[in-house]
Amino acid sequence: MEGGLIAETAARSLPVLPTQLMEAAGNLLLFALLVRVYRRRGDRPGTVAGVYCMGYAALRFTVEAFRGDPRMAVGTLSISQAASLGVALFGLALVLRARKQGAESA
């Protein structure tokens, strides 16, 4: 075991969580949420895109916490978690802008 890795000749590996399946299930739930948002607020440009950005950022941030492989770090966060925070803020800005434009046109 060199560098914390299991030898290629090992009969088994360490147990892992299926993060790809977790993310796929989360994306399916996010899709259902987006359909609902579109049906209720689809007339406001930017709302669905903003909700998607916030939802995917939250999903990705959470799934990253379960991954076991080493990645670049930004403080205590992985690079993907740090990027997710930025995407979530962008999504929030889109939703707030759509809400403001909707209030002005009403």
PDB file as gemmi writes it, atoms N, CA and C in Angstrom:
CRYST1    1.000    1.000    1.000  90.00  90.00  90.00 P 1                      
ATOM      1  N   MET A   1       0.855  -1.168   0.000  1.00  0.00           N  
ATOM      2  CA  MET A   1       0.000   0.000   0.000  1.00  0.00           C  
ATOM      3  C   MET A   1       0.901   1.230   0.000  1.00  0.00           C  
ATOM      4  N   GLU A   2       1.028   1.825  -1.153  1.00  0.00           N  
ATOM      5  CA  GLU A   2       1.916   2.962  -1.331  1.00  0.00           C  
ATOM      6  C   GLU A   2       1.102   4.236  -1.493  1.00  0.00           C  
ATOM      7  N   GLY A   3       1.379   5.250  -0.690  1.00  0.00           N  
ATOM      8  CA  GLY A   3       0.663   6.521  -0.801  1.00  0.00           C  
ATOM      9  C   GLY A   3      -0.794   6.425  -0.409  1.00  0.00           C  
ATOM     10  N   GLY A   4      -1.172   5.456   0.422  1.00  0.00           N  
ATOM     11  CA  GLY A   4      -2.558   5.311   0.838  1.00  0.00           C  
ATOM     12  C   GLY A   4      -3.445   4.635  -0.179  1.00  0.00           C  
ATOM     13  N   LEU A   5      -2.871   4.112  -1.254  1.00  0.00           N  
ATOM     14  CA  LEU A   5      -3.648   3.440  -2.294  1.00  0.00           C  
ATOM     15  C   LEU A   5      -3.551   1.933  -2.137  1.00  0.00           C  
ATOM     16  N   ILE A   6      -4.566   1.259  -2.574  1.00  0.00           N  
ATOM     17  CA  ILE A   6      -4.590  -0.198  -2.524  1.00  0.00           C  
ATOM     18  C   ILE A   6      -3.801  -0.727  -3.716  1.00  0.00           C  
ATOM     19  N   ALA A   7      -3.056  -1.771  -3.486  1.00  0.00           N  
ATOM     20  CA  ALA A   7      -2.242  -2.353  -4.559  1.00  0.00           C  
ATOM     21  C   ALA A   7      -3.135  -2.866  -5.690  1.00  0.00           C  
ATOM     22  N   GLU A   8      -2.646  -2.803  -6.913  1.00  0.00           N  
ATOM     23  CA  GLU A   8      -3.404  -3.271  -8.072  1.00  0.00           C  
ATOM     24  C   GLU A   8      -3.718  -4.757  -7.985  1.00  0.00           C  
ATOM     25  N   THR A   9      -2.907  -5.490  -7.260  1.00  0.00           N  
ATOM     26  CA  THR A   9      -3.109  -6.939  -7.144  1.00  0.00           C  
ATOM     27  C   THR A   9      -4.049  -7.315  -6.003  1.00  0.00           C  
ATOM     28  N   ALA A  10      -4.584  -6.337  -5.274  1.00  0.00           N  
ATOM     29  CA  ALA A  10      -5.475  -6.628  -4.145  1.00  0.00           C  
ATOM     30  C   ALA A  10      -6.756  -7.276  -4.642  1.00  0.00           C  
ATOM     31  N   ALA A  11      -7.264  -8.224  -3.874  1.00  0.00           N  
ATOM     32  CA  ALA A  11      -8.483  -8.938  -4.253  1.00  0.00           C  
ATOM     33  C   ALA A  11      -9.728  -8.070  -4.073  1.00  0.00           C  
ATOM     34  N   ARG A  12      -9.680  -7.119  -3.160  1.00  0.00           N  
ATOM     35  CA  ARG A  12     -10.839  -6.266  -2.885  1.00  0.00           C  
ATOM     36  C   ARG A  12     -10.387  -4.821  -2.729  1.00  0.00           C  
ATOM     37  N   SER A  13     -11.362  -3.952  -2.795  1.00  0.00           N  
ATOM     38  CA  SER A  13     -11.077  -2.529  -2.555  1.00  0.00           C  
ATOM     39  C   SER A  13     -11.811  -2.095  -1.291  1.00  0.00           C  
ATOM     40  N   LEU A  14     -11.583  -0.889  -0.885  1.00  0.00           N  
ATOM     41  CA  LEU A  14     -12.302  -0.344   0.255  1.00  0.00           C  
ATOM     42  C   LEU A  14     -13.755  -0.101  -0.138  1.00  0.00           C  
ATOM     43  N   PRO A  15     -14.677  -0.179   0.817  1.00  0.00           N  
ATOM     44  CA  PRO A  15     -16.079   0.123   0.484  1.00  0.00           C  
ATOM     45  C   PRO A  15     -16.232   1.604   0.136  1.00  0.00           C  
ATOM     46  N   VAL A  16     -17.034   1.871  -0.863  1.00  0.00           N  
ATOM     47  CA  VAL A  16     -17.260   3.249  -1.299  1.00  0.00           C  
ATOM     48  C   VAL A  16     -18.760   3.506  -1.447  1.00  0.00           C  
ATOM     49  N   LEU A  17     -19.125   4.766  -1.404  1.00  0.00           N  
ATOM     50  CA  LEU A  17     -20.512   5.154  -1.648  1.00  0.00           C  
ATOM     51  C   LEU A  17     -20.688   5.442  -3.135  1.00  0.00           C  
ATOM     52  N   PRO A  18     -21.811   5.054  -3.705  1.00  0.00           N  
ATOM     53  CA  PRO A  18     -22.037   5.301  -5.136  1.00  0.00           C  
ATOM     54  C   PRO A  18     -22.466   6.749  -5.380  1.00  0.00           C  
ATOM     55  N   THR A  19     -21.504   7.667  -5.334  1.00  0.00           N  
ATOM     56  CA  THR A  19     -21.847   9.077  -5.455  1.00  0.00           C  
ATOM     57  C   THR A  19     -22.450   9.423  -6.819  1.00  0.00           C  
ATOM     58  N   GLN A  20     -22.092   8.666  -7.843  1.00  0.00           N  
ATOM     59  CA  GLN A  20     -22.683   8.918  -9.162  1.00  0.00           C  
ATOM     60  C   GLN A  20     -24.188   8.647  -9.125  1.00  0.00           C  
ATOM     61  N   LEU A  21     -24.579   7.582  -8.435  1.00  0.00           N  
ATOM     62  CA  LEU A  21     -26.005   7.271  -8.311  1.00  0.00           C  
ATOM     63  C   LEU A  21     -26.718   8.292  -7.428  1.00  0.00           C  
ATOM     64  N   MET A  22     -26.038   8.739  -6.380  1.00  0.00           N  
ATOM     65  CA  MET A  22     -26.613   9.768  -5.522  1.00  0.00           C  
ATOM     66  C   MET A  22     -26.871  11.042  -6.322  1.00  0.00           C  
ATOM     67  N   GLU A  23     -25.908  11.408  -7.144  1.00  0.00           N  
ATOM     68  CA  GLU A  23     -26.067  12.623  -7.948  1.00  0.00           C  
ATOM     69  C   GLU A  23     -27.151  12.443  -9.009  1.00  0.00           C  
ATOM     70  N   ALA A  24     -27.235  11.271  -9.605  1.00  0.00           N  
ATOM     71  CA  ALA A  24     -28.279  11.017 -10.603  1.00  0.00           C  
ATOM     72  C   ALA A  24     -29.667  11.111  -9.972  1.00  0.00           C  
ATOM     73  N   ALA A  25     -29.840  10.532  -8.793  1.00  0.00           N  
ATOM     74  CA  ALA A  25     -31.124  10.612  -8.092  1.00  0.00           C  
ATOM     75  C   ALA A  25     -31.439  12.055  -7.719  1.00  0.00           C  
ATOM     76  N   GLY A  26     -30.432  12.775  -7.268  1.00  0.00           N  
ATOM     77  CA  GLY A  26     -30.628  14.186  -6.936  1.00  0.00           C  
ATOM     78  C   GLY A  26     -31.009  15.010  -8.146  1.00  0.00           C  
ATOM     79  N   ASN A  27     -30.403  14.716  -9.292  1.00  0.00           N  
ATOM     80  CA  ASN A  27     -30.751  15.434 -10.520  1.00  0.00           C  
ATOM     81  C   ASN A  27     -32.181  15.137 -10.952  1.00  0.00           C  
ATOM     82  N   LEU A  28     -32.639  13.919 -10.732  1.00  0.00           N  
ATOM     83  CA  LEU A  28     -34.022  13.576 -11.063  1.00  0.00           C  
ATOM     84  C   LEU A  28     -34.991  14.383 -10.190  1.00  0.00           C  
ATOM     85  N   LEU A  29     -34.686  14.485  -8.905  1.00  0.00           N  
ATOM     86  CA  LEU A  29     -35.518  15.292  -8.009  1.00  0.00           C  
ATOM     87  C   LEU A  29     -35.453  16.775  -8.392  1.00  0.00           C  
ATOM     88  N   LEU A  30     -34.275  17.226  -8.769  1.00  0.00           N  
ATOM     89  CA  LEU A  30     -34.118  18.622  -9.191  1.00  0.00           C  
ATOM     90  C   LEU A  30     -34.933  18.889 -10.455  1.00  0.00           C  
ATOM     91  N   PHE A  31     -34.964  17.936 -11.369  1.00  0.00           N  
ATOM     92  CA  PHE A  31     -35.772  18.080 -12.582  1.00  0.00           C  
ATOM     93  C   PHE A  31     -37.251  18.233 -12.228  1.00  0.00           C  
ATOM     94  N   ALA A  32     -37.730  17.404 -11.301  1.00  0.00           N  
ATOM     95  CA  ALA A  32     -39.136  17.497 -10.887  1.00  0.00           C  
ATOM     96  C   ALA A  32     -39.422  18.872 -10.277  1.00  0.00           C  
ATOM     97  N   LEU A  33     -38.494  19.374  -9.477  1.00  0.00           N  
ATOM     98  CA  LEU A  33     -38.658  20.709  -8.896  1.00  0.00           C  
ATOM     99  C   LEU A  33     -38.685  21.775  -9.977  1.00  0.00           C  
ATOM    100  N   LEU A  34     -37.808  21.659 -10.962  1.00  0.00           N  
ATOM    101  CA  LEU A  34     -37.757  22.650 -12.041  1.00  0.00           C  
ATOM    102  C   LEU A  34     -39.037  22.658 -12.871  1.00  0.00           C  
ATOM    103  N   VAL A  35     -39.614  21.492 -13.098  1.00  0.00           N  
ATOM    104  CA  VAL A  35     -40.888  21.428 -13.826  1.00  0.00           C  
ATOM    105  C   VAL A  35     -41.968  22.164 -13.043  1.00  0.00           C  
ATOM    106  N   ARG A  36     -41.974  21.951 -11.744  1.00  0.00           N  
ATOM    107  CA  ARG A  36     -42.971  22.620 -10.893  1.00  0.00           C  
ATOM    108  C   ARG A  36     -42.764  24.135 -10.889  1.00  0.00           C  
ATOM    109  N   VAL A  37     -41.522  24.569 -10.775  1.00  0.00           N  
ATOM    110  CA  VAL A  37     -41.218  26.009 -10.793  1.00  0.00           C  
ATOM    111  C   VAL A  37     -41.611  26.601 -12.141  1.00  0.00           C  
ATOM    112  N   TYR A  38     -41.318  25.889 -13.214  1.00  0.00           N  
ATOM    113  CA  TYR A  38     -41.656  26.386 -14.553  1.00  0.00           C  
ATOM    114  C   TYR A  38     -43.166  26.565 -14.699  1.00  0.00           C  
ATOM    115  N   ARG A  39     -43.921  25.630 -14.195  1.00  0.00           N  
ATOM    116  CA  ARG A  39     -45.381  25.719 -14.312  1.00  0.00           C  
ATOM    117  C   ARG A  39     -45.950  26.870 -13.493  1.00  0.00           C  
ATOM    118  N   ARG A  40     -45.303  27.194 -12.383  1.00  0.00           N  
ATOM    119  CA  ARG A  40     -45.799  28.265 -11.522  1.00  0.00           C  
ATOM    120  C   ARG A  40     -45.207  29.631 -11.867  1.00  0.00           C  
ATOM    121  N   ARG A  41     -43.926  29.681 -12.208  1.00  0.00           N  
ATOM    122  CA  ARG A  41     -43.235  30.956 -12.396  1.00  0.00           C  
ATOM    123  C   ARG A  41     -42.483  31.035 -13.723  1.00  0.00           C  
ATOM    124  N   GLY A  42     -42.857  30.219 -14.686  1.00  0.00           N  
ATOM    125  CA  GLY A  42     -42.135  30.174 -15.950  1.00  0.00           C  
ATOM    126  C   GLY A  42     -42.189  31.463 -16.750  1.00  0.00           C  
ATOM    127  N   ASP A  43     -43.106  32.374 -16.379  1.00  0.00           N  
ATOM    128  CA  ASP A  43     -43.231  33.627 -17.114  1.00  0.00           C  
ATOM    129  C   ASP A  43     -42.162  34.636 -16.721  1.00  0.00           C  
ATOM    130  N   ARG A  44     -41.430  34.354 -15.673  1.00  0.00           N  
ATOM    131  CA  ARG A  44     -40.366  35.267 -15.227  1.00  0.00           C  
ATOM    132  C   ARG A  44     -39.020  34.760 -15.731  1.00  0.00           C  
ATOM    133  N   PRO A  45     -38.447  35.433 -16.731  1.00  0.00           N  
ATOM    134  CA  PRO A  45     -37.153  34.986 -17.262  1.00  0.00           C  
ATOM    135  C   PRO A  45     -36.070  34.952 -16.179  1.00  0.00           C  
ATOM    136  N   GLY A  46     -35.364  33.861 -16.103  1.00  0.00           N  
ATOM    137  CA  GLY A  46     -34.280  33.717 -15.144  1.00  0.00           C  
ATOM    138  C   GLY A  46     -34.641  32.904 -13.921  1.00  0.00           C  
ATOM    139  N   THR A  47     -35.932  32.724 -13.673  1.00  0.00           N  
ATOM    140  CA  THR A  47     -36.346  32.004 -12.462  1.00  0.00           C  
ATOM    141  C   THR A  47     -35.916  30.550 -12.516  1.00  0.00           C  
ATOM    142  N   VAL A  48     -36.249  29.863 -13.597  1.00  0.00           N  
ATOM    143  CA  VAL A  48     -35.928  28.438 -13.690  1.00  0.00           C  
ATOM    144  C   VAL A  48     -34.411  28.237 -13.711  1.00  0.00           C  
ATOM    145  N   ALA A  49     -33.702  29.065 -14.458  1.00  0.00           N  
ATOM    146  CA  ALA A  49     -32.246  28.948 -14.508  1.00  0.00           C  
ATOM    147  C   ALA A  49     -31.630  29.207 -13.137  1.00  0.00           C  
ATOM    148  N   GLY A  50     -32.145  30.186 -12.422  1.00  0.00           N  
ATOM    149  CA  GLY A  50     -31.641  30.487 -11.089  1.00  0.00           C  
ATOM    150  C   GLY A  50     -31.891  29.363 -10.101  1.00  0.00           C  
ATOM    151  N   VAL A  51     -33.086  28.788 -10.159  1.00  0.00           N  
ATOM    152  CA  VAL A  51     -33.410  27.658  -9.273  1.00  0.00           C  
ATOM    153  C   VAL A  51     -32.532  26.465  -9.620  1.00  0.00           C  
ATOM    154  N   TYR A  52     -32.287  26.252 -10.917  1.00  0.00           N  
ATOM    155  CA  TYR A  52     -31.400  25.158 -11.309  1.00  0.00           C  
ATOM    156  C   TYR A  52     -30.001  25.372 -10.741  1.00  0.00           C  
ATOM    157  N   CYS A  53     -29.462  26.566 -10.891  1.00  0.00           N  
ATOM    158  CA  CYS A  53     -28.108  26.845 -10.390  1.00  0.00           C  
ATOM    159  C   CYS A  53     -28.029  26.601  -8.882  1.00  0.00           C  
ATOM    160  N   MET A  54     -29.005  27.092  -8.145  1.00  0.00           N  
ATOM    161  CA  MET A  54     -28.986  26.897  -6.693  1.00  0.00           C  
ATOM    162  C   MET A  54     -29.173  25.430  -6.321  1.00  0.00           C  
ATOM    163  N   GLY A  55     -30.094  24.757  -7.004  1.00  0.00           N  
ATOM    164  CA  GLY A  55     -30.354  23.350  -6.697  1.00  0.00           C  
ATOM    165  C   GLY A  55     -29.180  22.454  -7.029  1.00  0.00           C  
ATOM    166  N   TYR A  56     -28.593  22.660  -8.209  1.00  0.00           N  
ATOM    167  CA  TYR A  56     -27.456  21.822  -8.587  1.00  0.00           C  
ATOM    168  C   TYR A  56     -26.254  22.110  -7.701  1.00  0.00           C  
ATOM    169  N   ALA A  57     -26.053  23.369  -7.349  1.00  0.00           N  
ATOM    170  CA  ALA A  57     -24.933  23.716  -6.468  1.00  0.00           C  
ATOM    171  C   ALA A  57     -25.090  23.035  -5.112  1.00  0.00           C  
ATOM    172  N   ALA A  58     -26.302  23.034  -4.574  1.00  0.00           N  
ATOM    173  CA  ALA A  58     -26.538  22.373  -3.281  1.00  0.00           C  
ATOM    174  C   ALA A  58     -26.311  20.869  -3.399  1.00  0.00           C  
ATOM    175  N   LEU A  59     -26.802  20.292  -4.487  1.00  0.00           N  
ATOM    176  CA  LEU A  59     -26.613  18.857  -4.714  1.00  0.00           C  
ATOM    177  C   LEU A  59     -25.134  18.516  -4.832  1.00  0.00           C  
ATOM    178  N   ARG A  60     -24.422  19.257  -5.643  1.00  0.00           N  
ATOM    179  CA  ARG A  60     -23.002  18.976  -5.862  1.00  0.00           C  
ATOM    180  C   ARG A  60     -22.189  19.174  -4.585  1.00  0.00           C  
ATOM    181  N   PHE A  61     -22.501  20.224  -3.842  1.00  0.00           N  
ATOM    182  CA  PHE A  61     -21.813  20.495  -2.583  1.00  0.00           C  
ATOM    183  C   PHE A  61     -21.982  19.316  -1.634  1.00  0.00           C  
ATOM    184  N   THR A  62     -23.200  18.789  -1.557  1.00  0.00           N  
ATOM    185  CA  THR A  62     -23.490  17.667  -0.660  1.00  0.00           C  
ATOM    186  C   THR A  62     -22.810  16.387  -1.122  1.00  0.00           C  
ATOM    187  N   VAL A  63     -22.913  16.067  -2.397  1.00  0.00           N  
ATOM    188  CA  VAL A  63     -22.311  14.836  -2.920  1.00  0.00           C  
ATOM    189  C   VAL A  63     -20.799  14.860  -2.744  1.00  0.00           C  
ATOM    190  N   GLU A  64     -20.192  16.016  -2.929  1.00  0.00           N  
ATOM    191  CA  GLU A  64     -18.735  16.134  -2.763  1.00  0.00           C  
ATOM    192  C   GLU A  64     -18.291  15.728  -1.365  1.00  0.00           C  
ATOM    193  N   ALA A  65     -19.136  15.956  -0.375  1.00  0.00           N  
ATOM    194  CA  ALA A  65     -18.780  15.597   1.001  1.00  0.00           C  
ATOM    195  C   ALA A  65     -18.654  14.085   1.177  1.00  0.00           C  
ATOM    196  N   PHE A  66     -19.308  13.310   0.322  1.00  0.00           N  
ATOM    197  CA  PHE A  66     -19.284  11.850   0.425  1.00  0.00           C  
ATOM    198  C   PHE A  66     -18.184  11.206  -0.415  1.00  0.00           C  
ATOM    199  N   ARG A  67     -17.556  11.968  -1.267  1.00  0.00           N  
ATOM    200  CA  ARG A  67     -16.499  11.402  -2.115  1.00  0.00           C  
ATOM    201  C   ARG A  67     -15.268  11.121  -1.284  1.00  0.00           C  
ATOM    202  N   GLY A  68     -14.536  10.104  -1.647  1.00  0.00           N  
ATOM    203  CA  GLY A  68     -13.366   9.720  -0.886  1.00  0.00           C  
ATOM    204  C   GLY A  68     -12.050   9.982  -1.572  1.00  0.00           C  
ATOM    205  N   ASP A  69     -12.095  10.479  -2.792  1.00  0.00           N  
ATOM    206  CA  ASP A  69     -10.842  10.701  -3.516  1.00  0.00           C  
ATOM    207  C   ASP A  69     -10.307  12.106  -3.235  1.00  0.00           C  
ATOM    208  N   PRO A  70      -8.993  12.239  -3.191  1.00  0.00           N  
ATOM    209  CA  PRO A  70      -8.409  13.556  -2.905  1.00  0.00           C  
ATOM    210  C   PRO A  70      -8.549  14.495  -4.106  1.00  0.00           C  
ATOM    211  N   ARG A  71      -8.887  15.734  -3.806  1.00  0.00           N  
ATOM    212  CA  ARG A  71      -9.017  16.764  -4.839  1.00  0.00           C  
ATOM    213  C   ARG A  71      -8.381  18.041  -4.328  1.00  0.00           C  
ATOM    214  N   MET A  72      -8.251  19.000  -5.218  1.00  0.00           N  
ATOM    215  CA  MET A  72      -7.715  20.294  -4.795  1.00  0.00           C  
ATOM    216  C   MET A  72      -8.602  20.869  -3.704  1.00  0.00           C  
ATOM    217  N   ALA A  73      -8.009  21.612  -2.792  1.00  0.00           N  
ATOM    218  CA  ALA A  73      -8.773  22.178  -1.685  1.00  0.00           C  
ATOM    219  C   ALA A  73      -8.696  23.699  -1.700  1.00  0.00           C  
ATOM    220  N   VAL A  74      -9.785  24.301  -1.259  1.00  0.00           N  
ATOM    221  CA  VAL A  74      -9.842  25.740  -1.031  1.00  0.00           C  
ATOM    222  C   VAL A  74     -10.225  25.878   0.435  1.00  0.00           C  
ATOM    223  N   GLY A  75      -9.247  26.008   1.286  1.00  0.00           N  
ATOM    224  CA  GLY A  75      -9.501  25.988   2.724  1.00  0.00           C  
ATOM    225  C   GLY A  75      -9.930  24.585   3.129  1.00  0.00           C  
ATOM    226  N   THR A  76     -11.076  24.491   3.784  1.00  0.00           N  
ATOM    227  CA  THR A  76     -11.585  23.184   4.194  1.00  0.00           C  
ATOM    228  C   THR A  76     -12.513  22.572   3.153  1.00  0.00           C  
ATOM    229  N   LEU A  77     -12.782  23.277   2.076  1.00  0.00           N  
ATOM    230  CA  LEU A  77     -13.691  22.801   1.029  1.00  0.00           C  
ATOM    231  C   LEU A  77     -12.909  22.236  -0.149  1.00  0.00           C  
ATOM    232  N   SER A  78     -13.554  21.323  -0.879  1.00  0.00           N  
ATOM    233  CA  SER A  78     -12.957  20.873  -2.133  1.00  0.00           C  
ATOM    234  C   SER A  78     -13.164  21.978  -3.163  1.00  0.00           C  
ATOM    235  N   ILE A  79     -12.459  21.903  -4.262  1.00  0.00           N  
ATOM    236  CA  ILE A  79     -12.589  22.911  -5.311  1.00  0.00           C  
ATOM    237  C   ILE A  79     -14.023  22.936  -5.859  1.00  0.00           C  
ATOM    238  N   SER A  80     -14.658  21.768  -5.935  1.00  0.00           N  
ATOM    239  CA  SER A  80     -16.041  21.698  -6.428  1.00  0.00           C  
ATOM    240  C   SER A  80     -17.013  22.333  -5.445  1.00  0.00           C  
ATOM    241  N   GLN A  81     -16.767  22.173  -4.158  1.00  0.00           N  
ATOM    242  CA  GLN A  81     -17.636  22.798  -3.170  1.00  0.00           C  
ATOM    243  C   GLN A  81     -17.500  24.318  -3.214  1.00  0.00           C  
ATOM    244  N   ALA A  82     -16.279  24.799  -3.364  1.00  0.00           N  
ATOM    245  CA  ALA A  82     -16.064  26.244  -3.464  1.00  0.00           C  
ATOM    246  C   ALA A  82     -16.746  26.801  -4.713  1.00  0.00           C  
ATOM    247  N   ALA A  83     -16.618  26.101  -5.833  1.00  0.00           N  
ATOM    248  CA  ALA A  83     -17.278  26.543  -7.065  1.00  0.00           C  
ATOM    249  C   ALA A  83     -18.794  26.502  -6.905  1.00  0.00           C  
ATOM    250  N   SER A  84     -19.296  25.511  -6.180  1.00  0.00           N  
ATOM    251  CA  SER A  84     -20.739  25.405  -5.949  1.00  0.00           C  
ATOM    252  C   SER A  84     -21.281  26.609  -5.195  1.00  0.00           C  
ATOM    253  N   LEU A  85     -20.514  27.125  -4.270  1.00  0.00           N  
ATOM    254  CA  LEU A  85     -20.952  28.321  -3.550  1.00  0.00           C  
ATOM    255  C   LEU A  85     -21.110  29.500  -4.505  1.00  0.00           C  
ATOM    256  N   GLY A  86     -20.175  29.640  -5.430  1.00  0.00           N  
ATOM    257  CA  GLY A  86     -20.273  30.704  -6.423  1.00  0.00           C  
ATOM    258  C   GLY A  86     -21.469  30.527  -7.348  1.00  0.00           C  
ATOM    259  N   VAL A  87     -21.707  29.314  -7.774  1.00  0.00           N  
ATOM    260  CA  VAL A  87     -22.847  29.037  -8.659  1.00  0.00           C  
ATOM    261  C   VAL A  87     -24.158  29.288  -7.920  1.00  0.00           C  
ATOM    262  N   ALA A  88     -24.227  28.926  -6.651  1.00  0.00           N  
ATOM    263  CA  ALA A  88     -25.434  29.165  -5.858  1.00  0.00           C  
ATOM    264  C   ALA A  88     -25.712  30.662  -5.727  1.00  0.00           C  
ATOM    265  N   LEU A  89     -24.676  31.449  -5.508  1.00  0.00           N  
ATOM    266  CA  LEU A  89     -24.858  32.903  -5.420  1.00  0.00           C  
ATOM    267  C   LEU A  89     -25.325  33.487  -6.753  1.00  0.00           C  
ATOM    268  N   PHE A  90     -24.780  32.976  -7.846  1.00  0.00           N  
ATOM    269  CA  PHE A  90     -25.221  33.409  -9.171  1.00  0.00           C  
ATOM    270  C   PHE A  90     -26.700  33.067  -9.375  1.00  0.00           C  
ATOM    271  N   GLY A  91     -27.099  31.857  -8.994  1.00  0.00           N  
ATOM    272  CA  GLY A  91     -28.498  31.445  -9.110  1.00  0.00           C  
ATOM    273  C   GLY A  91     -29.414  32.319  -8.268  1.00  0.00           C  
ATOM    274  N   LEU A  92     -28.972  32.647  -7.062  1.00  0.00           N  
ATOM    275  CA  LEU A  92     -29.761  33.520  -6.197  1.00  0.00           C  
ATOM    276  C   LEU A  92     -29.931  34.892  -6.844  1.00  0.00           C  
ATOM    277  N   ALA A  93     -28.875  35.408  -7.442  1.00  0.00           N  
ATOM    278  CA  ALA A  93     -28.959  36.697  -8.134  1.00  0.00           C  
ATOM    279  C   ALA A  93     -29.962  36.630  -9.287  1.00  0.00           C  
ATOM    280  N   LEU A  94     -29.973  35.527 -10.027  1.00  0.00           N  
ATOM    281  CA  LEU A  94     -30.939  35.374 -11.127  1.00  0.00           C  
ATOM    282  C   LEU A  94     -32.375  35.378 -10.615  1.00  0.00           C  
ATOM    283  N   VAL A  95     -32.620  34.642  -9.542  1.00  0.00           N  
ATOM    284  CA  VAL A  95     -33.977  34.561  -8.992  1.00  0.00           C  
ATOM    285  C   VAL A  95     -34.419  35.921  -8.454  1.00  0.00           C  
ATOM    286  N   LEU A  96     -33.538  36.607  -7.743  1.00  0.00           N  
ATOM    287  CA  LEU A  96     -33.893  37.922  -7.205  1.00  0.00           C  
ATOM    288  C   LEU A  96     -34.156  38.927  -8.322  1.00  0.00           C  
ATOM    289  N   ARG A  97     -33.357  38.847  -9.389  1.00  0.00           N  
ATOM    290  CA  ARG A  97     -33.570  39.732 -10.537  1.00  0.00           C  
ATOM    291  C   ARG A  97     -34.912  39.439 -11.206  1.00  0.00           C  
ATOM    292  N   ALA A  98     -35.230  38.156 -11.365  1.00  0.00           N  
ATOM    293  CA  ALA A  98     -36.518  37.781 -11.983  1.00  0.00           C  
ATOM    294  C   ALA A  98     -37.682  38.230 -11.110  1.00  0.00           C  
ATOM    295  N   ARG A  99     -37.518  38.104  -9.812  1.00  0.00           N  
ATOM    296  CA  ARG A  99     -38.576  38.523  -8.894  1.00  0.00           C  
ATOM    297  C   ARG A  99     -38.788  40.040  -8.966  1.00  0.00           C  
ATOM    298  N   LYS A 100     -37.673  40.778  -9.019  1.00  0.00           N  
ATOM    299  CA  LYS A 100     -37.763  42.237  -9.107  1.00  0.00           C  
ATOM    300  C   LYS A 100     -38.428  42.674 -10.401  1.00  0.00           C  
ATOM    301  N   GLN A 101     -38.054  42.042 -11.515  1.00  0.00           N  
ATOM    302  CA  GLN A 101     -38.652  42.391 -12.798  1.00  0.00           C  
ATOM    303  C   GLN A 101     -40.128  42.021 -12.830  1.00  0.00           C  
ATOM    304  N   GLY A 102     -40.486  40.909 -12.171  1.00  0.00           N  
ATOM    305  CA  GLY A 102     -41.890  40.521 -12.097  1.00  0.00           C  
ATOM    306  C   GLY A 102     -42.712  41.507 -11.294  1.00  0.00           C  
ATOM    307  N   ALA A 103     -42.132  42.037 -10.215  1.00  0.00           N  
ATOM    308  CA  ALA A 103     -42.832  43.018  -9.378  1.00  0.00           C  
ATOM    309  C   ALA A 103     -43.011  44.357 -10.114  1.00  0.00           C  
ATOM    310  N   GLU A 104     -42.004  44.737 -10.911  1.00  0.00           N  
ATOM    311  CA  GLU A 104     -42.078  45.995 -11.658  1.00  0.00           C  
ATOM    312  C   GLU A 104     -43.118  45.942 -12.755  1.00  0.00           C  
ATOM    313  N   SER A 105     -43.293  44.768 -13.379  1.00  0.00           N  
ATOM    314  CA  SER A 105     -44.233  44.656 -14.485  1.00  0.00           C  
ATOM    315  C   SER A 105     -45.671  44.452 -14.006  1.00  0.00           C  
ATOM    316  N   ALA A 106     -45.852  44.147 -12.725  1.00  0.00           N  
ATOM    317  CA  ALA A 106     -47.221  43.892 -12.205  1.00  0.00           C  
ATOM    318  C   ALA A 106     -47.951  45.173 -11.882  1.00  0.00           C  
TER     319      ALA A 106                                                      
END                                                                             
